[in-house]
Every structure is written in structure tokens, then in C-alpha cells.
Amino acid sequence: MARALFNGLILLALLVLVALPLLFIVLQALFPHLSEGEWRGAFSALPTLLEDPQLVPMWLGTLKIGLGVALGSLLLGLPLGALRGLFRLPGAALWDLLFLIPFLTPPYIVALAWTLALQRNGYVAQLTGLNFDSLLFSSSGMMLVMTLNIFPVVYFAVSRALMTSGQRLAWVARVHGASAWRAFWQITLPLTLPALAGGVLLAFTLAIEEYGVPAALGARAGLTLMTVGIEQKLADWPIDLPGAASLSLMLSVVALLAWFCQRKLTGSSDVTAVSGKPVSQDAADPGGWQWPMLLLFTGTTLLAVALPLGAMTLSGLLNTLSGGIHTSNLTLRHFAALFSQQGDALTAFSTSIGLALGAALLTGLLGFLIAWRVAEGKTRLLALMDGLALLPAAMPGVVIGVGLILLWNRGFWPVSPYNTLAILLLSYSCLLLPWPVRYVSSALRQLGPTLEPAARVHGATRIQALRLIVLPLVAPSLLAAMMMVFAVASRELVTSLILAPAGTQTVAIFIWRQFEQGSVGQGMAMATLTLLASLSLMLAALALLRGKSG
């Protein structure tokens, strides 16, 4: 009875959070008059959509950017990851930490920082005289910015695969006469191909789902991507719900295909040695190549981390941008203004903190229950539960936002969260639910299968066994996931822009609006503080996980 009740409650939550928003996207795309409460005119929006002159350029632009970012991430992440995995590199843990920063930094903040650095009369032009304005506001510039933000997924995939598989097979090939280069191409690289392909596909998925960089740079580059096109159909009058739903459905199909390919490649293809025994790390000494390697890592860090974060912090410290980089132009007034009693920053900050805390608690509770139930068997019901919980990982944020609008902006609901803060809580929870599910599922797989049955044998009820045995053992992973959820939710942009009630600001909306209104200093000061808080939480979560694994 208790098990059936748990399953029912979990499925109801997944239905509200995930299934219904996606279902309404499909229904709205098929029945364009659904918003009027009518089912007529099935598929009638399709010809209008296909005749839209912007459709083909949006598709081609999105695929071009996605493929370009995937290729760029491959070219940058593969050599760095291979060097990190194969050689004893000085400061290896520090490089991992530094390359984690761009991936954890919100892309819209990175795009705004790059704009300040490379635009005409930007910081780079002031310091060097070089003008990169035409490069930044082009498709190549967008690919460059997104690549420097996303390449860590390939770097970590390759380096961890090499560190896991070890180099014993490559050393055997060397003993039998193969050159170092031949051993790498014929032994080492094939062993890492599943992880490499998974990382590249994930980079493609992240690129086509991204909203912040295309929105910040795309307009001046004359390029509109799918995510921006969907947001525009919801923001520009007259609002085009069928068009937004159709574009969301198309983008979701591509994202899902890439996501399933990535899971197929990485889900059942762990790289192991033929002996099946644990493999010790046998990284090689780089010898004289150590300094060129360090130069490559340092150059990448300067480009991907130091330059954008430096531009962001400097913008928050300059009294006026037109005053240029001078000590006399430095001030803390933008940071002080954030704490002004009359300012909107504290309100935005407190709103984001409250919503992020709510999302962390809700996803933590639901994610724990889902992972616990899924770990108990392999029935179709549990597989459905697991699939629904992980599905938002493949869904672009703008698609989740459109689905929630289509679902809750209906007259037949007696009570609706639409146009309240609750709709933001639902969107954050839907987007970030996969984090606790993944973390707790991984922790549950490490537990002995007899622990809970042993507690039941000694008289504990199912709830007692869950509360006193399972929960304490997975608590570090669950807490780490909740901290990740809190950090990401506190600065989420796209769903906040399209779902926030009128007059409500979150941290992301505040930064975005400040930049649009020309108050760059205050916006970047807020971005700096938010980023420091987010990174601190994420590093604490990682330390928690490492402490548990150690």
C-alpha cells in the first residue's frame, strides 16, 4: 500500500512538472486554436510556419553554431584532455578547477563580459589597440565564445576516460615495437572514443539549447537562432503561441536525438582493461614537453577564464566605461548601490535566493524519492519514472518555459501558478530535477543491497529503513546536488525572462535589464557577486562529493 502511494505521488509530481508541459507543447503545435479552447484546424499552423522566411535561416544558423561549437570543443578539449590524462602535469588539480569555472559560469554573463572586452573601444582595444568588434559580432565570434564556455565537457570526458583506462595496453604496444604516436592512435584514442563522442554530442546539445550568448551577440551579428526565435514569438505582439510551440517541438526533437545518441555512446561503453582488475594511474613523465604543455594550459586559461571574468569584474569597478581603464576611474559605488535601500538589487537577490532555495528543497526531496524507487527494480513503471525524471536534461530551458505557459495559462484551472512566483519555482524544479536524481542514483548503486532488507528483518518499517539507513548514507550526494541546484537556479535566465510576473526581477533579469538600460557597472557588480556565490557553492558541493568518495 505504502509503495503504491509513493509511486502515485511521484508520478503525479512528474506529471505536473515534466509530462504535462511537454504534452501541451505537442498539442499546441498540432492544434493552433487550442489556446482558444478549440480543437479545430489540426496541422493548419504548419504551412504558415514553413512559409516563414526566418525558419530556414534560424535552422541553418542553429545547426551551424551547434556543429561549430562541437568541432571547436573537440579541437580544444581533446588535446588538453589527452595531455591531462596521459602525463603527470604540474598543478593538475588546479587546471581541473580552472577549466571548471567557464562551464559553471552562466553563458549570458560570459557573453556580456566578452562584449565589454572585445567591442569597439573595449578593454582589449584600450590596452592593445587591437579591435575585435567585427569578430565578436559574427557567427565565428559566437562559436568562439560558446566554445570557450563549453569545451570543458570534452576536456573532462577525455581526461577522465584516459585516467580510468590507464596506459598498460599502450605500454604493451610500445614494448612490441610501436612508436608512441602509433600507440596513441591505435590503442589509446580508440579506448577514449565513446567518452569523446559523448562529450562532443553533449557540446552540440548545449550549444543549440543556449539562449544567453545568441541573445547577447546574435542581434548585432545578424543571426537569430531557434532559442531566440522562440522567445521573440512570445515577447513580440501579437504573441504567436502556435509558432512558439512548433519551434519548441522542432528544437526538442533535435536536442533529444543528440541526447539519446550521447547516452547510447556513454551509457553502456565504459572503458576497461581486458583483465577486469583495478587499473593504477600510470601517467607518463612529460620530460622536455612539460613547458610547452603548461604554456598551452596557461593560454587556454587566460582566454576562457581570466579574460571574461576580468572584464566582468573590471566593469563593476569602473566609475564610467567611457572613462577608460585608469586608477582614478575605479570605484566601489556600483557594489555599494546593490545594497542601497532604494535599489532593486536586494529585492531581485532575495527573490532569486528564495526561489533557488525552494527549487533545491523540492528537487532534493523528489529526486531522492525517485532515485530510491528506481533503484529497487526494473519494472516498466519505474523505467517510466526514471525517464520522465531525466527528460528535462535534454530539454532547452526555453522549451520548458513555453510548455509551462501553454499548460497553466488556461481558463479551466481553478487555481493556476501562472503570473506568480510559483511558475518560476516550477520551471527551475523541472529544469534541475535531473541533478538530484543522477547524484542520488549514483550513491545508491554503491550501497550494499542487503542493508535495507537487514533493517526490515530486525523490525524496522519501510519508512524507518529509508529514514535511518538509506537517507544518511546518500545524504552527502543529495546535499551536493541540492547545492548545485541552488547555485544554478539562483541565476537562471531564459525561463525567468519569459515566465516572471510583471514587475518581478530575479538576479538574472536584473543583470540583463541593467545591461540593456546602459547601467553596465551595476549589472556587472551583481554578476560578480552572484558568480562568486555560485562558484563557492559549487566548489563546496564538489568538495563534499570528493570527501565522501575519499
Protein Blocks (a to p, Z undefined) as FASTA:
>chain_A
ZZmmmmmmmmmmmmmmmmmmmmmmmmmmmmmmlmnopaghihklmmmmmmpmklmmmmmm
mmmmmmmmmmmmmmmmmmmmmmmmmpccehklmmmmmmmmmmmpcfklmmmmmmmmmmgh
ilklmmnopacklmmmcfklmmmmmmmmmmmmmmmmmmmmmmmnopmlmmmmmmnopafk
lmmmmmmmmmmmmmmmmmmmmmmmmmmmpmklmmmmmmmnopacfklmmmmmmmpccddf
klmmmmmmmmmmmmmmmmmmmmmmmmmmcccdfklpacdddddcekjmlmmmmmmmmmmm
mmmmmmmmmmmmmmmmpmblklopafklgcfklmmmmmpmkbmklmmmmmmmmmmmmmmm
mmmmmmmmmmmmmmnpccfklmmmmmmmmmmmmpcfklmmmmmmmmmmcfklmbdcehia
klmmmmmmmmmmmmmmmmmmmmmmmpcfklmmmmmmnopafklmmmmmmmmmmmmmmmmm
mmmmmmmmmmcfklmmmmocghiacfklmmmmmmmnopamlmmmmmmmmmmmmmmmmmmm
mmmmmmmmZZ
